[in-house]
Amino acid sequence: MIAHVRAERMKICNECENHSKHHPSIRPDEHCIVCGCTLSAKTSCLSCACPIYKWREIMTSEQEEEIKQYDEKEQT
């Protein structure tokens, strides 16, 4: 699920005028020039939203934390 959400969001970000690839930057990572977030991290966060409303969160931070805790238990 996260990979699918991330791919959809990255597609939107890659076309956005606020993507760092459209602006000179000393940072080596792809990031948003509005919020400053590294796109690989921000687009993978299910409880995060784009600050200029290009995409929205799909769950609360509490729900995302529950999923992370469940995944950690399943891996041990």
N, CA, C and O of each residue as an XYZ file, in Angstrom:
304
protein
N       0.811     -1.192      0.000
C       0.000      0.000      0.000
C       0.863      1.269      0.000
O       0.621      2.193     -0.777
N       1.875      1.302      0.882
C       2.720      2.497      0.971
C       3.418      2.756     -0.352
O       3.511      3.903     -0.788
N       3.906      1.712     -0.994
C       4.611      1.887     -2.271
C       3.692      2.478     -3.334
O       4.115      3.320     -4.126
N       2.446      2.040     -3.352
C       1.480      2.559     -4.326
C       1.178      4.037     -4.054
O       1.166      4.852     -4.977
N       0.937      4.373     -2.797
C       0.653      5.760     -2.419
C       1.848      6.637     -2.757
O       1.697      7.717     -3.327
N       3.047      6.160     -2.398
C       4.260      6.935     -2.673
C       4.425      7.186     -4.167
O       4.754      8.301     -4.570
N       4.205      6.184     -4.980
C       4.356      6.330     -6.433
C       3.376      7.354     -6.993
O       3.743      8.175     -7.833
N       2.140      7.304     -6.531
C       1.133      8.267     -6.999
C       1.501      9.692     -6.579
O       1.389     10.632     -7.365
N       1.935      9.831     -5.348
C       2.316     11.158     -4.865
C       3.555     11.688     -5.578
O       3.615     12.865     -5.936
N       4.544     10.821     -5.783
C       5.773     11.258     -6.466
C       5.470     11.703     -7.893
O       6.097     12.632     -8.401
N       4.511     11.044     -8.539
C       4.113     11.458     -9.879
C       3.603     12.903     -9.842
O       3.950     13.710    -10.705
N       2.794     13.217     -8.857
C       2.277     14.582     -8.703
C       3.418     15.552     -8.398
O       3.507     16.623     -8.998
N       4.278     15.174     -7.473
C       5.395     16.046     -7.088
C       6.363     16.277     -8.252
O       6.871     17.384     -8.433
N       6.609     15.243     -9.026
C       7.538     15.392    -10.154
C       7.036     16.388    -11.192
O       7.834     16.979    -11.920
N       5.733     16.577    -11.265
C       5.149     17.525    -12.211
C       4.930     18.912    -11.601
O       4.550     19.848    -12.304
N       5.168     19.040    -10.300
C       4.893     20.287     -9.579
C       5.992     21.327     -9.816
O       7.176     20.999     -9.885
N       5.572     22.572     -9.935
C       6.506     23.681    -10.129
C       7.361     23.947     -8.893
O       8.351     24.673     -8.980
N       7.001     23.373     -7.747
C       7.757     23.568     -6.512
C       8.747     22.445     -6.220
O       9.351     22.410     -5.148
N       8.915     21.527     -7.170
C       9.908     20.454     -7.048
C      11.293     21.082     -7.197
O      11.493     21.965     -8.031
N      12.228     20.634     -6.401
C      13.571     21.210     -6.411
C      14.286     21.081     -7.753
O      15.222     21.831     -8.030
N      13.856     20.144     -8.579
C      14.517     19.985     -9.876
C      14.290     21.197    -10.780
O      15.006     21.384    -11.764
N      13.300     22.012    -10.448
C      13.007     23.207    -11.236
C      13.677     24.461    -10.686
O      13.506     25.550    -11.233
N      14.442     24.308     -9.601
C      15.041     25.454     -8.929
C      16.486     25.142     -8.549
O      16.790     24.004     -8.191
N      17.376     26.120     -8.618
C      18.749     25.889     -8.177
C      18.777     25.576     -6.673
O      18.091     26.230     -5.889
N      19.553     24.599     -6.287
C      19.627     24.216     -4.881
C      20.976     23.578     -4.599
O      21.561     22.932     -5.468
N      21.461     23.759     -3.394
C      22.700     23.094     -3.001
C      22.418     21.723     -2.390
O      23.336     20.929     -2.181
N      21.157     21.452     -2.108
C      20.777     20.149     -1.559
C      20.808     19.095     -2.664
O      20.333     19.343     -3.772
N      21.366     17.921     -2.368
C      21.441     16.873     -3.394
C      20.156     16.064     -3.543
O      19.986     15.353     -4.534
N      19.245     16.165     -2.566
C      18.027     15.359     -2.597
C      16.904     16.078     -3.332
O      16.919     17.298     -3.489
N      15.933     15.293     -3.776
C      14.723     15.878     -4.348
C      13.864     16.336     -3.187
O      13.552     15.553     -2.289
N      13.483     17.607     -3.203
C      12.700     18.143     -2.103
C      11.719     19.191     -2.602
O      11.802     19.677     -3.730
N      10.788     19.518     -1.717
C       9.791     20.544     -2.006
C      10.348     21.890     -1.556
O      10.830     22.015     -0.431
N      10.288     22.881     -2.413
C      10.810     24.188     -2.014
C       9.815     24.953     -1.150
O      10.173     25.982     -0.577
N       8.571     24.477     -1.040
C       7.577     25.130     -0.182
C       7.774     24.687      1.270
O       7.930     25.525      2.158
N       7.768     23.381      1.510
C       7.869     22.886      2.884
C       9.275     22.442      3.260
O       9.586     22.312      4.444
N      10.134     22.207      2.260
C      11.508     21.798      2.534
C      11.688     20.314      2.755
O      12.809     19.857      2.977
N      10.620     19.558      2.700
C      10.701     18.124      2.968
C      11.378     17.363      1.838
O      11.235     17.704      0.664
N      12.116     16.328      2.216
C      12.659     15.388      1.256
C      11.488     14.578      0.713
O      10.740     13.970      1.479
N      11.333     14.569     -0.594
C      10.137     13.969     -1.194
C      10.026     12.471     -0.968
O       8.918     11.957     -0.815
N      11.137     11.762     -0.942
C      11.055     10.318     -0.724
C      10.459      9.998      0.641
O       9.744      9.006      0.780
N      10.737     10.813      1.644
C      10.172     10.604      2.976
C       8.741     11.124      3.066
O       7.854     10.432      3.566
N       8.523     12.323      2.590
C       7.198     12.956      2.716
C       6.136     12.165      1.969
O       5.031     11.987      2.481
N       6.449     11.687      0.770
C       5.451     10.957     -0.012
C       5.169      9.562      0.545
O       4.156      8.954      0.199
N       6.051      9.049      1.404
C       5.846      7.739      2.031
C       5.076      7.829      3.332
O       4.650      6.807      3.870
N       4.892      9.025      3.844
C       4.197      9.247      5.110
C       2.690      9.275      4.859
O       2.180     10.205      4.236
N       1.990      8.273      5.335
C       0.560      8.171      5.072
C      -0.273      9.195      5.822
O      -1.408      9.474      5.436
N       0.281      9.759      6.891
C      -0.444     10.776      7.665
C      -0.001     12.196      7.297
O      -0.413     13.160      7.943
N       0.823     12.325      6.276
C       1.292     13.637      5.817
C       0.470     14.110      4.622
O      -0.080     13.311      3.863
N       0.403     15.430      4.479
C      -0.298     16.039      3.350
C       0.616     17.057      2.685
O       1.523     17.600      3.315
N       0.372     17.301      1.434
C       1.098     18.334      0.700
C       0.674     19.697      1.257
O      -0.520     19.938      1.437
N       1.626     20.591      1.531
C       1.260     21.882      2.100
C       0.490     22.793      1.144
O      -0.121     23.771      1.577
N       0.516     22.481     -0.138
C      -0.255     23.287     -1.096
C      -1.400     22.462     -1.702
O      -1.904     22.765     -2.783
N      -1.785     21.429     -0.985
C      -2.993     20.636     -1.260
C      -2.998     19.907     -2.607
O      -4.048     19.759     -3.232
N      -1.834     19.459     -3.045
C      -1.786     18.657     -4.269
C      -2.171     17.208     -3.973
O      -2.679     16.509     -4.850
N      -1.929     16.753     -2.737
C      -2.395     15.460     -2.252
C      -2.600     15.545     -0.739
O      -2.003     16.387     -0.067
N      -3.455     14.658     -0.210
C      -3.861     14.716      1.194
C      -3.386     13.501      1.974
O      -2.962     12.500      1.397
N      -3.463     13.602      3.279
C      -3.167     12.451      4.128
C      -4.287     11.422      3.936
O      -5.410     11.767      3.568
N      -3.957     10.152      4.193
C      -4.979      9.124      4.031
C      -5.327      8.458      5.360
O      -6.201      7.593      5.419
N      -4.636      8.869      6.424
C      -4.947      8.380      7.761
C      -4.349      9.329      8.788
O      -3.547     10.201      8.453
N      -4.747      9.149     10.035
C      -4.200      9.982     11.097
C      -2.812      9.481     11.488
O      -2.424      8.366     11.140
N      -2.087     10.298     12.200
C      -0.761      9.875     12.662
C      -0.881      8.719     13.658
O       0.001      7.863     13.724
N      -1.962      8.692     14.427
C      -2.189      7.591     15.364
C      -2.405      6.274     14.617
O      -1.871      5.237     15.010
N      -3.181      6.320     13.553
C      -3.416      5.117     12.754
C      -2.111      4.643     12.108
O      -1.834      3.444     12.061
N      -1.325      5.582     11.617
C      -0.056      5.208     10.990
C       0.890      4.578     12.013
O       1.591      3.615     11.703
N       0.907      5.118     13.224
C       1.749      4.556     14.288
C       1.315      3.137     14.636
O       2.158      2.271     14.868
N       0.025      2.896     14.674
C      -0.483      1.545     14.938
C      -0.006      0.564     13.873
O       0.387     -0.557     14.194
N      -0.038      0.976     12.624
C       0.428      0.124     11.527
C       1.915     -0.173     11.678
O       2.345     -1.313     11.504
N       2.694      0.845     11.998
C       4.141      0.654     12.177
C       4.423     -0.312     13.317
O       5.279     -1.188     13.192
N       3.710     -0.160     14.426
C       3.904     -1.060     15.567
C       3.515     -2.486     15.204
O       4.200     -3.432     15.594
N       2.435     -2.650     14.467
C       2.008     -3.983     14.026
C       3.077     -4.599     13.118
O       3.426     -5.769     13.275
N       3.595     -3.814     12.173
C       4.619     -4.315     11.261
C       5.885     -4.737     12.012
O       6.502     -5.748     11.676
N       6.266     -3.964     13.022
C       7.440     -4.300     13.815
C       7.238     -5.607     14.554
O       8.161     -6.418     14.629
N       6.045     -5.832     15.106
C       5.741     -7.091     15.813
C       5.774     -8.262     14.849
O       6.250     -9.341     15.202
N       5.274     -8.065     13.635
C       5.234     -9.145     12.651
C       6.639     -9.528     12.176
O       6.873    -10.674     11.794
N       7.569     -8.573     12.200
C       8.928     -8.840     11.725
C       9.782     -9.540     12.774
O      10.843    -10.070     12.443
N       9.341     -9.556     14.045
C      10.132    -10.212     15.086
C       9.639    -11.591     15.381
O      10.200    -12.278     16.236
